[in-house]
Amino acid sequence: YERLKENSIHPRRYFYPLISSFSMYRSLPSSRPSNLPVATEAAQQVLCLPIYPDMEMEIVDRVCALIASLSTGAFTASRDI
């Protein structure tokens, strides 16, 4: 998430916040994160990448290149998305 933002790619957390964290559910025993381990993990890890109808292939390629290079550090930023 941070590496994407550092390169002007602005993802958002997809399953965040969990409904179980809303005030009307938070006090229920069933809404404890320990009772929802898969949902809690998904809320912490799943990102929605930029997507829109007019997205140019250059931008798609740039996002893909960054994701592919996260372990190698080979990506060079060029413009905001």
Contacts in CASP RR format, 6 or more apart in sequence:
PFRMAT RR
TARGET T0000
AUTHOR 0000-0000-0000
METHOD contacts of the structure
MODEL  1
YERLKENSIHPRRYFYPLISSFSMYRSLPSSRPSNLPVATEAAQQVLCLP
IYPDMEMEIVDRVCALIASLSTGAFTASRDI
1 11 0 8 1.000
1 13 0 8 1.000
1 47 0 8 1.000
3 66 0 8 1.000
3 70 0 8 1.000
4 10 0 8 1.000
4 11 0 8 1.000
4 47 0 8 1.000
4 49 0 8 1.000
4 66 0 8 1.000
5 11 0 8 1.000
6 77 0 8 1.000
7 66 0 8 1.000
7 75 0 8 1.000
7 77 0 8 1.000
8 77 0 8 1.000
8 79 0 8 1.000
8 80 0 8 1.000
8 81 0 8 1.000
9 49 0 8 1.000
9 50 0 8 1.000
9 62 0 8 1.000
9 63 0 8 1.000
9 66 0 8 1.000
9 81 0 8 1.000
10 50 0 8 1.000
10 81 0 8 1.000
11 47 0 8 1.000
11 48 0 8 1.000
11 49 0 8 1.000
11 50 0 8 1.000
12 47 0 8 1.000
12 48 0 8 1.000
13 43 0 8 1.000
13 46 0 8 1.000
13 47 0 8 1.000
13 48 0 8 1.000
14 42 0 8 1.000
14 46 0 8 1.000
14 47 0 8 1.000
14 48 0 8 1.000
15 39 0 8 1.000
15 42 0 8 1.000
15 43 0 8 1.000
15 46 0 8 1.000
16 43 0 8 1.000
16 44 0 8 1.000
17 43 0 8 1.000
18 36 0 8 1.000
18 39 0 8 1.000
18 40 0 8 1.000
18 43 0 8 1.000
19 25 0 8 1.000
20 26 0 8 1.000
20 28 0 8 1.000
20 30 0 8 1.000
20 31 0 8 1.000
20 33 0 8 1.000
20 36 0 8 1.000
20 39 0 8 1.000
21 31 0 8 1.000
25 31 0 8 1.000
29 35 0 8 1.000
33 40 0 8 1.000
49 63 0 8 1.000
50 59 0 8 1.000
50 63 0 8 1.000
50 81 0 8 1.000
59 81 0 8 1.000
62 78 0 8 1.000
62 79 0 8 1.000
62 81 0 8 1.000
63 81 0 8 1.000
65 75 0 8 1.000
66 75 0 8 1.000
69 75 0 8 1.000
END
